[in-house]
Amino acid sequence: MPNWPRRDVVTRAELDNAVDIDEFRTLLGQGSRRRERVSREYAARVASTKGFPDPIVDHQRLRLWHRDDVEVWLDAHRPGWRLP
């Protein structure tokens, strides 16, 4: 799974292609029958599991991940999440 190197500066392009916890909640819910967002607590637990991509921003009040990394993880761990 591609993880980008951690560093102190994040580019504008990376921010434009980032996923926050709320968007991750929506992506996790896409594979469900009702396509609803999952709880924030559940999404945070999933994002903290071993093997989940490292965040590009990890601050007390904000965590961001590369969209491509999250989508690769979802493809591997939540088959069917892309289905309409």
Order of alpha helices (4+ residues) and beta strands (2+ residues): alpha-beta-alpha-alpha-beta-beta-alpha
